[in-house]
Amino acid sequence: MSDLELAGVRKTFHTKGRPEVEAVRGFDLTVGGGELVGLLGPSGCGKSTTLRMIAGLEEVTGGDIRVGGRSLVGLPPQRRNVGVAFENYALYPPLTVAENLAFGLAARGIGRAERKARVADVAERIGITSILRQRPAGLSSGQKQRVALARAVVRAPDVLLLDEPLSHLDAAQRDVTRRELRRLQRELGYTTILVTHDQEEALSLADRVVVMNDGVVCQVGTPDEIYDDPASLFVARFVGEPAMNLLPGVADGEGGVRLSDAITVPAGVAAASGREVLLGVRPEDLAIAETGEVTAVAVVYEDLREYGLVTAELDGVGEKLVVQTEPGLPVRPGDRLPLVVGRSRLFDGETGERLR
Ligand code: ATP
């Protein structure tokens, strides 16, 4: 169990004839021994590049990467003791699953008996014992993904890097594998970074989540902190399904937001009067009541069994919003729904900065 530290890590790609790309622009993070950190962000934000720099598959342009206090910068991948499971598996086709797992262990001076024991143990834990003698070509994508994971784990790495490890599994498999992965990671105590663009995966698996955008870290926090207390408009928009409602308005200087001439709702944050703001309210923080602070006119009601979702238009404002309700409500298009606004967050309308 080693801790992993990234200090001011940067990566700039220079491709001849093309503008340079600043893929990672100063990444600071300390991952504690045995911790699982999820790297979450939209496509192209620099997640994989960060992972590849830790693995040694890309050199850093600047900054330092340390494991257990020792710098990895300049070391080739094979001297880093970092286990990597990539989305595209990178398995060796001519080798059986068992040989794929054992590959690399011999080069590390691990004897035959120990190699066999390790492969058998990891295969058992990951549930691939029955396919150890098969070759990758005959495996389903879910099986290949498990083999890639087993191969990363079998080396008993200081740090385990997982790049979209569940992306090729169907929904049912993904659920099971996600739970297994978490159990395995806890059991073996690996310091782990998981890259994903799937927020549900990051929020359900990780001890802490790093939200990235455009090469920078936007927020680091526990899943609850990221969901409940987004540090910026970007995080508020990116995390949460269905997304947070963001209602444009003007601060009244007294802790309220004017959504229209006639409608002011309390925001609990006294932004300067006249400042353009966005009031963020999650769908579950809006409640249909006898009398409300605002009235919305229902457009669509979806019954999702565990809960219902009303898409509605704010009366007198025109903004659309989504309200989470109990399931099976008899809501019809055109129904007028008085809404009580519960917990809200406030963001600057121009910069997206969180106002507190
Ligand atoms: P995805 O989820 O789509 O994999 P990502 O967040 O992992 O995205 P990266 O793959 O790290 O993003 O890419 C970050 C930026 O760096 C992108 O603009 C990408 O085009 C660029 N990039 C990545 N690898 C290279 C490379 N070898 N040469 C030039 N540009 C690159």
Residues whose N, C-alpha, C, O or C-beta is under 5 A from the ligand:
A	BS01	ATP	F13 V21 A23 P42 S43 G44 C45 G46 K47 S48 T49
